[in-house]
Amino acid sequence: MLNLGMNLQRLAVKGGLQFTPASLFNNGEAGVWYDPSSINTLYQDYQGETPVTAVGQPVGLMLDKSEGLAQGPELVANGDFATNLSGWSGAGWVWSNGKAYDSGASVTEGLEQILTTVADRIYVIEYTLSGISGGTPSVKFRDQTVATHPTDVTNGRVIVRAATINSKVEFIGGNATFSIDNVSVTEIQGSHATQPTSTKRPIYARHPEGGIRNLLNYTEQFDNGYWSKSNATITSNSILAPDGSTTAETLTCPSTGSNSFVARGNMGVVGRGYTATVYAKAGTNDIIRIANVSSASNGCWYNLTSGAVGTSNGAANTAAIEDVGNGWYRLTRYFDSFLAGGNQVVIGSCVADGSTSGPSAGETIYIWGAQFEEATEASNYQKRVTGIDVTESGVGEVYYLKFDGVDDGMLINNLTSSSTPITALFGYSATNVTVRAKFLLDIESGRTIFAPSANTAGYLGYYSVGRGWSEFNADAAAIKVLTYDLVEDDAKIRIDGTQEYSDTIYDQTAIGGDIALFSRYDTSGANYLAGNMYQTILRAAESTDEEIAKAETYVANKTGLKAQVDGIATLDLNFGNNTYTAKNSNGGVI
């Protein structure tokens, strides 16, 4: 019996898990796939010495995943030291029981071997150390120390960049005695992206799926200098917060009578509507206000004992208070038209309803989780440390590289192809596309440019040598999945899974020379794009509609926009051929 009660979600998930962009390169197609959500592909320096481990760190090297991070042929001769030290040099080193042995005192040089490498390629060094005592060994690649090893580390694995041809791998004793075995050096296949200049590197960042709504920073750190204080002291991490963590803070009024508040100025745009919220709990005081100017005629007061909204100024402004348990309330204040007085968000402890004066000296309230958003009502709270570190409870996170639009950019190494169709997908957002000619990707040889701001500011398009700019009007700034499907005399551009543009003038060209991400190919001029890069896929081949649809779904997941791209799932059943296909409302296979 055929069970027609199929789970469409299960079909979609199964299909999504089976597809990765790596499959676009299964037949040896040239191209790249950069995926910041894979933190193991990111390094803070361009040499590959220091892995990225946390949000806020710079990215100087991003590994290309188009070849699955596959390792190339072995470059080391006699890395297992099976019978001798043949192929290696180093005064004082001896062979012992299938290993190279450094006895310490008699060793005057490192154990080294010259390898046939290619400049600017990325390599992985793997090895086993044992019997370490009396010092700290290290491994060098050419003249660069890439790893040091305490006595509790045996198996080593480090990523390195070859600065020249014929690099040297070398093990240094550092006054230690130890043995080496299983040495391997192989190239990590792919065209990796680098930025040699430390001040020009993008930053590793994250935000919730769907984007950032909270415009405030340090939303759980009122002690931070980001918040100004007036007759208020903050004690951090002093009480359990609504989420169960000990991160809520105590606002204490030091002096009787004077206004007592924390505030953040320069928020919002005058005349627009905004909603401000904060979690609060009564301490020795129970009256709190939210305002955007410290004035008795502006804002709203709340009673943290009775759980009631008090005085509320402004006929079009609204307020609410919500009991969230354990004495905590979420206070909401909607400002129908934000005022000009410093554009502040003010959170104050007050002596009485309707009064701006602070309570008696020493009295306290507890605060946590401030939010400020351009909306008519409060949304779920987003914790925002800074604009590059935003999270939301119960919502998935997306990871990306943030480029500053000033001089951040990355160079793509060793990518070449003969004249070819091109499929390119970008998960991105931008903030400076009101200025013309801001580039997502710029290929020097055969000059092809992918631009969210093309010859006309804010127009999406591409540039091809001999044809000039092809562009159309679109929202170039918003988070999106942008797809270029470029074949000879047949160019298509899709946004979030829907075709928005086509032409018949595209000329196929080769790929080569200098290639840059989020900047001009030679990193000069004013073409730097400010924004976020979630995914980049470039394939030097024509792609089928099915391949494009699957790739768009994948990129949408990584960009936090799956719903926009997938649309509504449908199921095609072909009983005669026994095929069952789940599709989205745009016709793409899920």
TORLUMMI-650655 format. One record per residue (C-alpha): x, y, z; residue in one letter. Coordinates in steps of 0.02 Angstrom, whole numbers, plus 32768, in hexadecimal, padded with zeros to 4 digits. Example, Ala and Ser with C-alpha at 12.3 -4.5 7.8 and 13.67 -1.06 7.14 Angstrom:
<atoms>
   east   north     up   rest
   8267    7F1F   8186      A
   82AC    7FCB   8165      S
</atoms>
This chain:
<atoms>
   east   north     up   rest
   8000    8000   8000      M
   8040    80AD   7FD4      L
   803C    8121   806A      N
   800A    81CD   802A      L
   801C    821B   80D7      G
   80CB    8254   80AF      M
   8124    82D5   8118      N
   8154    8363   80A3      L
   81C6    83AE   8125      Q
   8224    8309   8132      R
   8237    8303   8075      L
   8277    83B5   8071      A
   82F2    8399   80FD      V
   8330    82F8   80AF      K
   834D    834E   8008      G
   83A1    83E2   805B      G
   8418    8374   80BE      L
   8449    8311   8023      Q
   847A    83AC   7FC2      F
   8511    8417   7FE6      T
   8562    8492   7F6E      P
   85F8    841D   7F64      A
   8591    83B1   7EED      S
   8597    843E   7E6E      L
   864F    8419   7E59      F
   8649    835A   7E52      N
   8681    8356   7D9D      N
   871A    83C3   7DB8      G
   86C7    8469   7D92      E
   8731    84FF   7DC1      A
   86EA    8572   7E45      G
   86DE    859B   7EFE      V
   8668    8582   7F90      W
   8683    85EE   8029      Y
   861C    85C3   80C3      D
   863C    862C   8161      P
   85C7    85BA   81C3      S
   8654    8539   81BD      S
   86C5    8588   823E      I
   874B    8504   821D      N
   876B    8558   8175      T
   8794    8602   81C1      L
   883B    8644   8202      Y
   8864    86EC   824F      Q
   8905    8703   81EC      D
   8922    86E0   8135      Y
   89AD    8663   815A      Q
   8935    85EC   81B2      G
   898D    85F2   825B      E
   88FB    8627   82CA      T
   884D    85DB   82B5      P
   87B2    8645   82CB      V
   8760    860B   836D      T
   86E2    8693   8399      A
   8673    871D   8355      V
   86CD    87C3   8343      G
   8771    877D   8303      Q
   87BC    87B1   825B      P
   87C5    8739   81C8      V
   8865    8739   8162      G
   884F    868D   8112      L
   87AE    8638   80DB      M
   87BE    858A   8093      L
   8761    855B   7FF5      D
   86EA    84C7   800F      K
   86C6    84A6   7F56      S
   873A    840F   7F58      E
   8703    83D4   8003      G
   87A5    840E   8057      L
   87F4    8376   8004      A
   88AF    8361   801C      Q
   8922    834D   7F87      G
   89B4    82D6   7F6C      P
   8A31    82B7   7FF7      E
   8AC8    832C   7FEC      L
   8B33    82E1   8076      V
   8BAC    8255   8050      A
   8BC6    81D4   80D9      N
   8B4D    8226   8152      G
   8B37    8182   81B1      D
   8BF2    816A   81CF      F
   8BD9    80B1   81AE      A
   8C91    8081   81A9      T
   8CF9    8121   81AB      N
   8CFC    81DF   819D      L
   8D13    81E0   80E1      S
   8CD4    8282   8093      G
   8CEA    82E4   8134      W
   8D7B    834C   8175      S
   8DAA    838D   8221      G
   8E4B    837A   8283      A
   8E3A    830B   831C      G
   8D94    82B9   82EE      W
   8D92    81FB   82F1      V
   8D1D    8171   82B9      W
   8CD3    8105   8344      S
   8C49    8083   8339      N
   8BF5    80CD   82A0      G
   8BFE    8182   82DC      K
   8C6F    8219   82CF      A
   8CB9    823A   837B      Y
   8CF9    82DF   83C4      D
   8D68    82B5   845A      S
   8D71    836B   8490      G
   8E25    839B   84B7      A
   8E77    8355   841A      S
   8DF8    839F   83A1      V
   8E32    8444   8355      T
   8DB5    8454   82C6      E
   8CFE    8435   82A3      G
   8CC7    839D   8241      L
   8C96    83DF   8195      E
   8C64    83B1   80E5      Q
   8C51    841F   804B      I
   8BA9    8407   7FF7      L
   8B67    8431   7F4A      T
   8AE1    84B0   7F70      T
   8A88    853A   7F0F      V
   8A85    85ED   7F4E      A
   89E0    8627   7F9B      D
   899A    8576   7FA7      R
   8959    8535   804D      I
   89A3    8498   809D      Y
   8981    842C   8134      V
   8A0F    83E5   819D      I
   89E7    834B   8205      E
   8A5D    82ED   8279      Y
   8A6E    828C   831C      T
   8ADF    82BF   83AB      L
   8B07    824C   843D      S
   8B78    8243   84D5      G
   8B81    8300   84EA      I
   8BE5    833C   857F      S
   8C53    83CE   85B1      G
   8C0E    8451   853A      G
   8B8E    8483   84B8      T
   8BA2    8446   8405      P
   8B62    84AC   8372      S
   8B41    8493   82BA      V
   8B72    8511   8235      K
   8B3F    8526   8181      F
   8BCC    857C   8126      R
   8C06    85FC   81A9      D
   8B5D    8614   81FB      Q
   8B32    85C3   82A2      T
   8A84    857D   8289      V
   8A6C    8515   8326      A
   8AB9    84F4   83D0      T
   8A90    845B   8438      H
   8A89    8442   84F5      P
   8AAD    8396   853C      T
   89F6    8360   853E      D
   89E2    8371   8481      V
   8A11    82E3   840E      T
   89B1    82E6   8369      N
   89C9    838A   830E      G
   8969    83D7   827D      R
   8987    8488   8240      V
   8952    84EC   81A7      I
   89D8    8552   814E      V
   89EB    85BF   80B5      R
   8A81    85A9   8044      A
   8AD6    8651   8029      A
   8B4A    860E   7FA2      T
   8B6C    8574   7F3C      I
   8BD5    84EB   7F8D      N
   8BA0    8509   8040      S
   8BF6    84B4   80D1      K
   8BA1    8454   815D      V
   8C0B    8453   81FB      E
   8BFB    8410   82AD      F
   8C58    8470   8335      I
   8C84    8423   83DC      G
   8C81    84BB   844E      G
   8CF5    845F   84C9      N
   8C7A    83CF   84CE      A
   8C95    8317   84B0      T
   8C0D    82C8   8446      F
   8BE6    8257   83B4      S
   8B8D    827E   830F      I
   8B27    820A   82A3      D
   8A9E    8209   821E      N
   8ACE    82AF   81CE      V
   8A5E    82E4   813D      S
   8A4E    8383   80D6      V
   89C4    8391   8054      T
   8970    841F   7FFA      E
   88BC    8449   8028      I
   886A    844B   7F7E      Q
   880A    84E4   7F49      G
   8817    859F   7F27      S
   8821    85EC   7FD3      H
   87FF    86A2   8000      A
   8881    8708   805E      T
   88A2    87B7   809E      Q
   895A    87D8   80C7      P
   893B    8882   811B      T
   88FC    886E   81CC      S
   8898    8912   81CC      T
   883A    88E2   812E      K
   87ED    883E   8169      R
   8732    8820   817C      P
   86ED    87EF   8226      I
   869A    874A   8255      Y
   85E9    876E   8291      A
   853E    8724   82B4      R
   8488    8757   82C3      H
   83E1    86FC   82D4      P
   8388    86B5   823E      E
   831C    873F   81F4      G
   8395    87CA   821F      G
   83B5    884A   82A8      I
   8326    88B0   82F1      R
   8374    88EF   8393      N
   83D0    8993   8372      L
   8423    899F   841D      L
   84CC    8957   844D      N
   8501    890D   84F5      Y
   844C    88E5   851C      T
   847A    8884   85B8      E
   8510    88EE   85EB      Q
   84D3    8995   862C      F
   857A    89A9   8685      D
   85CD    89BA   85DA      N
   8603    8A69   85A7      G
   858C    8A5C   8513      Y
   8503    8A8C   8591      W
   850B    8B38   85E1      S
   84DC    8B44   869A      K
   848C    8BD0   86FC      S
   848A    8BBD   87BA      N
   8492    8B01   879E      A
   850E    8A77   87C2      T
   8504    89CB   8774      I
   8533    8927   87C7      T
   8547    88A2   8743      S
   8513    87EB   874A      N
   84BF    8804   87F2      S
   841D    87A1   87E5      I
   83C9    871A   877D      L
   8385    875E   86D9      A
   82E2    8727   8686      P
   8343    86A7   8620      D
   838A    8655   86BD      G
   843B    8697   86AA      S
   848F    8705   872C      T
   849E    8797   86B6      T
   841E    8815   86F4      A
   8460    88B7   873B      E
   8439    8926   87CF      T
   8418    89DF   87B1      L
   843B    8A3E   8852      T
   8410    8AF5   886F      C
   84A5    8B43   88CE      P
   8454    8BEB   88FA      S
   83A4    8C1C   892D      T
   833F    8C8B   88BA      G
   83A3    8C97   8818      S
   836A    8C3A   877E      N
   83AC    8B87   8782      S
   83B9    8B2D   86DB      F
   8420    8AD6   8657      V
   840F    8B10   85A4      A
   844F    8AFB   84F4      R
   844C    8B90   847F      G
   844C    8BA2   83C2      N
   83CA    8B1B   83A7      M
   8349    8B17   831F      G
   830F    8B9A   82A2      V
   82A8    8C2F   82D9      V
   81F2    8C1D   82A8      G
   81F0    8B5F   8295      R
   819A    8AE4   8308      G
   8200    8A72   837A      Y
   81DE    89F5   8404      T
   824F    89EC   849C      A
   824A    895C   8518      T
   82AA    8928   85B3      V
   8298    88A0   8636      Y
   828C    88E5   86E7      A
   8271    88A7   8799      K
   8251    8904   883A      A
   82E0    8916   88B4      G
   82CC    898E   8944      T
   8277    8A01   88C6      N
   81EA    89CF   8851      D
   81C8    8A65   87DE      I
   8220    8A67   8736      I
   820A    8ACB   8696      R
   8235    8ABD   85DD      I
   824A    8B5F   857C      A
   82A8    8BA6   84EA      N
   82C3    8C4F   853C      V
   82DE    8C63   85F7      S
   8242    8CCB   8616      S
   81A4    8CB8   867D      A
   813F    8CD7   85DF      S
   8190    8C48   8581      N
   818D    8B8E   859E      G
   8130    8B10   8607      C
   813B    8AD5   86BB      W
   8121    8A23   86FA      Y
   8101    89D9   87A7      N
   816B    893C   87C1      L
   8108    8907   885B      T
   8058    8911   8818      S
   8089    88EA   8765      G
   802A    8980   8723      A
   804C    8A07   86A2      V
   804A    8AB4   86F2      G
   8051    8B5F   86A2      T
   8067    8B57   85E5      S
   8088    8BF7   8582      N
   805B    8C10   84CC      G
   7FB1    8BE7   8486      A
   7FF7    8B7C   83F9      A
   8077    8B25   8465      N
   804D    8A7E   84B5      T
   8091    8A17   8545      A
   8081    8968   858C      A
   80C5    88FF   861A      I
   80D5    8841   8614      E
   80F4    87CE   86A8      D
   817D    8753   8676      V
   8190    86FF   871F      G
   81FC    8707   87BB      N
   81D3    87BE   87D6      G
   820F    87F0   8729      W
   81A9    8857   86AD      Y
   81C7    8885   85F9      R
   819F    893E   85E3      L
   816E    897E   8537      T
   8165    8A31   84FA      R
   8134    8A60   8448      Y
   8164    8B10   8410      F
   80F5    8B41   837E      D
   816B    8BCD   8349      S
   821B    8BCB   8390      F
   824A    8C75   83D5      L
   82E5    8CDC   83AE      A
   8329    8CEE   845F      G
   83C8    8C89   844B      G
   836A    8BF5   8404      N
   8384    8B98   84A7      Q
   8347    8AF7   84F3      V
   8334    8B20   85AC      V
   8317    8A9D   8635      I
   8301    8AF1   86DD      G
   82E1    8AC7   8794      S
   8261    8B43   87DA      C
   821F    8B79   8884      V
   8169    8B78   884A      A
   80F6    8B60   87B5      D
   8106    8BF4   873E      G
   81A3    8C37   8790      S
   8250    8C3A   8742      T
   82A6    8C4C   87EB      S
   8308    8BB9   882A      G
   82DB    8B59   88C8      P
   8336    8B67   896E      S
   83F0    8B4A   896F      A
   841D    8A92   896B      G
   8379    8A54   8924      E
   837F    89D4   8898      T
   8325    8986   8806      I
   835F    88F7   8796      Y
   8369    8905   86D9      I
   8397    8891   8649      W
   837C    8878   858F      G
   835D    8921   853F      A
   831A    8929   848D      Q
   82F6    89B6   8414      F
   82AA    8993   8369      E
   8253    89EE   82DD      E
   81A8    899D   82F4      A
   80FC    89C1   833C      T
   8107    8933   83B9      E
   818B    88CE   8414      A
   81D4    8833   83C4      S
   8234    87A6   8418      N
   82CC    87E3   8475      Y
   8374    87DD   841B      Q
   8413    87E1   8482      K
   848B    8856   842D      R
   853C    886C   846A      V
   856C    88CD   83CE      T
   852E    88CD   831C      G
   859A    8835   82F5      I
   855E    87CB   8388      D
   84A1    87BB   8392      V
   843F    8724   83CF      T
   8389    86FB   83F0      E
   834A    866F   845F      S
   82F7    85E3   83FE      G
   832F    8627   8354      V
   83BA    85DF   82EA      G
   8457    8643   82C8      E
   84A9    866E   8223      V
   8562    8693   8215      Y
   85B4    870A   819C      Y
   8648    8779   8177      L
   862D    8833   8190      K
   8689    88A6   8116      F
   869C    895E   8144      D
   868D    89AB   8096      G
   872B    8A11   80B3      V
   87BA    899B   808C      D
   8781    88EB   80BF      D
   878E    886A   8035      G
   87D5    87BF   800E      M
   883A    877E   7F7C      L
   8810    86D6   7F2B      I
   88AA    8671   7EFF      N
   88CC    85FA   7E70      N
   8822    85FA   7E1B      L
   8826    85E8   7D5E      T
   87B6    85A7   7CD4      S
   87A9    85B4   7C18      S
   8714    860E   7BCA      S
   867F    85CD   7C2A      T
   85CC    85E8   7C63      P
   85C5    8624   7D17      I
   854D    85FD   7DA4      T
   8564    866D   7E3C      A
   84FE    8672   7EDD      L
   8514    86EF   7F69      F
   84C0    86F4   8013      G
   84E1    87A9   8043      Y
   84A2    8850   8083      S
   84EB    88FD   8064      A
   84E8    89AA   80B2      T
   8541    8A1B   8035      N
   84E7    89F8   7F92      V
   84A6    8AAA   7F86      T
   8550    8AC9   7F34      V
   8570    8A7C   7E89      R
   85EB    89F0   7E61      A
   85F6    8987   7EFE      K
   8633    88D8   7ED7      F
   8608    882C   7F1C      L
   8689    87D5   7EAE      L
   8700    881A   7E2C      D
   875E    87AB   7DB0      I
   87F0    8800   7D58      E
   880F    878D   7CC4      S
   877F    879F   7C4A      G
   873F    8821   7CC6      R
   869C    87E6   7D11      T
   8650    8843   7DA6      I
   85BD    8812   7E13      F
   8577    88AE   7E65      A
   84E6    88D8   7ED9      P
   8506    898C   7EA9      S
   8535    8991   7DF1      A
   854E    8A23   7D7A      N
   84B3    8A71   7DC7      T
   84B2    8A7E   7E84      A
   843F    89FD   7ED3      G
   8426    899C   7E31      Y
   8453    88E3   7E31      L
   84B4    88A1   7D9E      G
   8555    8864   7D52      Y
   85E1    88A4   7CE4      Y
   862F    8842   7C56      S
   86C0    8879   7BEA      V
   8687    88B9   7B41      G
   85D3    88CA   7B7A      R
   85DE    893F   7C0E      G
   855C    8945   7C98      W
   84B9    88E4   7C97      S
   844A    8918   7D29      E
   839C    892F   7D6D      F
   8348    898A   7DFD      N
   8334    8921   7E9B      A
   8346    8929   7F57      D
   8401    890F   7F56      A
   841C    8924   8011      A
   83AA    88A4   8064      A
   83E2    87F6   8099      I
   83C6    8788   8001      K
   83F9    86F3   7F99      V
   843A    873A   7EF6      L
   8455    86C2   7E64      T
   84AE    86E3   7DBF      Y
   8490    8663   7D35      D
   8500    869F   7CA7      L
   850A    863D   7C04      V
   853D    867D   7B58      E
   84B2    86F4   7B1B      D
   8444    86C0   7BAD      D
   8459    8716   7C55      A
   83DF    8705   7CE6      K
   83E1    8751   7D93      I
   8374    870D   7E1F      R
   834B    8757   7EC9      I
   8310    86E2   7F53      D
   82E7    865A   7ED5      G
   8286    86C5   7E5A      T
   82C9    8700   7DB3      Q
   82CF    87BF   7DB0      E
   8339    87E5   7D16      Y
   8376    879C   7C71      S
   83D4    87D2   7BD6      D
   841C    8786   7B37      T
   84C1    87E5   7B2D      I
   8532    8786   7BA5      Y
   85D9    874D   7B5C      D
   8630    86BC   7BB0      Q
   86E2    86E0   7BE7      T
   8770    868A   7C41      A
   8790    8695   7CFB      I
   883B    86C4   7D3B      G
   88AF    874B   7D78      G
   888C    87A1   7E1C      D
   87E0    877E   7E66      I
   879A    87DC   7EFB      A
   8708    87C6   7F72      L
   86A9    8863   7FAB      F
   8726    88D4   7F52      S
   8777    88FE   7EAB      R
   87EA    8876   7E68      Y
   8886    88DE   7E8E      D
   883D    891C   7F35      T
   884B    89D0   7EFC      S
   87CD    8A59   7EE2      G
   8723    8A71   7F33      A
   86D1    89CB   7F08      N
   86D1    897E   7FB6      Y
   8628    8938   7FE7      L
   85EE    8952   809B      A
   8584    88C3   80D9      G
   8576    880D   8108      N
   85B0    8775   80A7      M
   8554    86D6   80DA      Y
   857B    8666   8045      Q
   85D9    8677   7FA1      T
   85D2    85F4   7F17      I
   8623    860A   7E6D      L
   861A    857C   7DEF      R
   8670    8584   7D45      A
   85E8    851E   7CEF      A
   8534    8527   7CBB      E
   84BD    84E9   7D42      S
   8415    8495   7D2E      T
   8377    84E2   7D76      D
   8375    8458   7DF8      E
   8429    847A   7E2C      E
   8405    8534   7E3C      I
   8366    8518   7EA1      A
   83BF    84A3   7F1A      K
   8452    8519   7F2C      A
   83DC    85AB   7F4E      E
   8384    8548   7FD5      T
   842B    851E   8024      Y
   8467    85D2   8020      V
   83C0    860D   8063      A
   83D2    859A   80F9      N
   847E    85E1   811C      K
   8440    8693   8106      T
   83A7    867E   8175      G
   832D    8696   80E4      L
   82F1    85E5   80BE      K
   8238    8616   80C3      A
   824F    86A0   8042      Q
   82A6    862C   7FC8      V
   8248    858A   7FE3      D
   8198    85D1   7FDF      G
   810D    8550   7FF7      I
   813A    8499   7FE7      A
   80D9    842E   7F6B      T
   80E7    8376   7F3F      L
   80E6    832D   7E8F      D
   80B8    8274   7E88      L
   80D6    820F   7DE9      N
   8092    8162   7E0D      F
   80BE    811E   7D62      G
   8176    8144   7D76      N
   817A    8131   7E32      N
   81C5    81E0   7E4C      T
   8199    8256   7EDA      Y
   81DE    8307   7ED6      T
   81C9    8390   7F57      A
   81CF    843F   7F0B      K
   81C2    84F0   7F4B      N
   8148    8571   7F0A      S
   81CE    85B6   7E96      N
   81DF    850D   7E41      G
   8284    84E1   7E93      G
   82A3    8431   7ED0      V
   82B0    842B   7F8D      I
</atoms>
